[in-house]
Amino acid sequence: MAFEGLAERLQSTIKKITGKGKVSEQDIKEMSREIRLALLEADVNFKVVKDLINRIKERAVGQEVMESLTPGQQVIKIVRDELTELMGGENSKIAVADRPPTIIMMVGLQGAGKTTTTGKLANLLRKNYNRKPMLVACDVYRPAAIKQLETLGSQLDMPVFSLGTEANPVDIAKQAIEKAKEDHHDYVIIDTAGRLHVDTELMTELGEIKKIANPDEIFLVVDAMTGQDAVNVAESFNDQLDISGVVLTKLDGDTRGGAALSIKAVTDKPIKFAGMGEKLDQLEPFHPERMASRILGMGDVLSLIEKAQTNVDEKQAKALEEKMRSMSFTFDDFLEQMDQVKQMGPLDELLGMLPGAGKMKGLKNAQIDEKQLAQVEAIAKSMTKKERQEPGIINASRKKRIAKGSGTTVSQVNRLLKQFDEMKKMMKQMTNMQKGKKGKGGGF
Ligand code: GDP
């Protein structure tokens, strides 16, 4: 699961301060020190860490916390706000050209996931925004690259423009754009060549393609798992090409989060998308605020809901959203959702978005314990209708009966009840924090 290591450390640090009615300067100092260590260990750029910690300290010892009635909560809100800001604040949108087609140029080193991301992005543009993209194969040095893009194109049933390996990439880009205009494509996504390292020859070629294609977006694809190397690569590409945004791939395998937390601060270019797996539908818009919530164990209910909306019946998803907001979510809804969630894809990814999920046993190292999930389901199913609607009435004898009925133990029943309760509390907190925050316009 993304950021698991970092999330665990930060959560245990802030837990110490959450419930406190009074927070001293010493508490803040101690917490800042631990956050600093956690971030450095997560491979976040040291200067970025230093600035961040200074800001957190400055705000946390200021009036906004000391004079508040819930200082512990205030401190967490500050950490969350600062992490959000660090990753770029609002989710940034994809450009839409005044006159189509909108041109997106994909750049990056070999192996970062550029070609796969080209396919994923085209898929997302079509699926979420009803666009009609055309893919362009400009990597003429690696014959397999063209083949790979063509395979993706046929999987997606989308056209791929290619002139083989003999043509010049600049000519390919030029002719592709003409063809896209003729065929009324509204997006052109150019997959360019990558190398093992940043080199002048590559940059010169990319610069020439940029000149001829005049792209609306230049997306640099970097591998999150390479940590500070990814940040250095981003700096070089940005210096040479003035990129417009970053796509961070393999976030599904990145337990540390160093690249995600440093790139915006170092390059001043936003992370626009995150790759969450190898499949063509595993690309997500990058939402700094939701990411910060996930890292701090507040879950990411909004992304979960969006996933439900694209994958499952929209009406049901809306009803779920309503229930979560109005706090009337019951074990019946929980069971119904479990069925739907099973259809929505990798369970570890989905559960990772739930508040407090990081603490659930079985989620460690992205390994979902299917048996445990079956037990959870059995427990909920062994409750009576009334118990599912009002878990508050479940007393000791009811617990015994439920445990017996589900083939589990009373302590397992207790654990689930507690988790359910925590989840509802977290949802309430999230909803309160979300209030009044709306996305900016312009693009998607
Ligand atoms: P390119 O050389 O930059 O074009 O890289 P490719 O698109 O060929 O990808 C390299 C490898 O990374 C392939 O095995 C992809 O399946 C894998 N990959 C790409 N994006 C992701 C991602 O978000 N998560 C995971 N787990 N693997 C990815």
Residues whose N, C-alpha, C, O or C-beta is under 5 A from the ligand:
A	BS01	GDP	L109 Q110 G111 A112 G113 K114 T115 T116 T117 T249 K250 L251 D252 G275 M276 G277 E278 Q282
